[in-house]
Amino acid sequence: MTYIQFLLDERRREDSDRDLLTLLHSVATACKAVSNSLKNGALADVLGSLETENIQGETQKKLDVIANDIFLRRCEFSGVLAAMVSEEMDEIYDIPSQFPKGRYVLLFDPLDGSSNIDINVSVGSIFSVLRLPGIPDEITYETVLRPGVEQVAAGYALYGPSTMLVLSTGNGVHGFTLDGSIGEFRLTHRNIVMPENAAEFAINASRANWWEPPVQKYVADCVAGEHGPRGRYFNMRWIASMVAEVHRILLRGGVFLYPIDEENCASGGKLRLLYEANPMAFLVEQAGGAGSTGRARILEVAPVSPHQRVPVILGSTNEVDLIDRLHVEYDLRTVGIIA
Ligand code: FDP
């Protein structure tokens, strides 16, 4: 079954909105175009950095800008969008006046994990979709600053050995693999359900000295293996590409952490709420896992700015619950409620 057949089938069964289908088709087309740009790597002279920085103060890669343009051009004329928000653009993108508007908002990170581009390691695109009550006359921050529970769809494309699109419209998580021979995504992973327990964790361990005590304890207990409090062995992985990391934990369980720490606490964490944490938490929850900041459910965080950052803990429910409990205990101890 191709991606478009799947969407049409879902639409018939769920009686969902035709505009959402149009948007999800445009997003898939953008992902195919990004995949194509990545394919030739150094041969196409698309690797390396530009002189520019994005709003987060990160040096932009050539491919960050190329992928951003691809998303804008493929989606702005769909006729179903009110606005777009991208990691690579300071401000909300208003749909140009020559195109019809709709009531959807697309929020995206066109190329996540871009530090991996120059070394030919997996990267991805992440997207989140909001549905507004109607077509707004004017787009303000309030229009797009909606909590993750209001997402009507979310997904990512993973540009790895094969290109995959993983999508949820709130009815489970489904994975599609790009079939190069017909240029179409085909359904290969129906209804992905992640295991409740995990034997793998992913965290940038070079930041250990900055972590808060609950994260230090969680990792120390995992590393202690059979002889530690967990009584079993844990494996560790760090690709430094959130899409690849989340894809792994969706398929075989595990936990992914980018927590708040002493070094990133002034900015609220590392990962962005609207187009990284929210869509990934939506997918992980849809697959039976959990998404937390350590102190709150990610999907319930009320956003205050488009590029806001949050601590991110995603994965198998039992591991995320345990990490949450460690935070609660630590906070209660800090204020003297428990010894
Ligand atoms: P990148 O900055 O390369 O785009 O989105 C941010 C992100 O990558 C994630 O994909 C990745 O998990 C993380 O940052 C990597 O962080 P470290 O540089 O601390 O390893």
Boltz pocket constraint, residues with backbone or C-beta under 6 A from the ligand:
constraints:
  - pocket:
      binder: B
      contacts: [[A, 111], [A, 112], [A, 113], [A, 114], [A, 115], [A, 116], [A, 204], [A, 240], [A, 241], [A, 242], [A, 243], [A, 245], [A, 270], [A, 271], [A, 276]]
      max_distance: 6.0
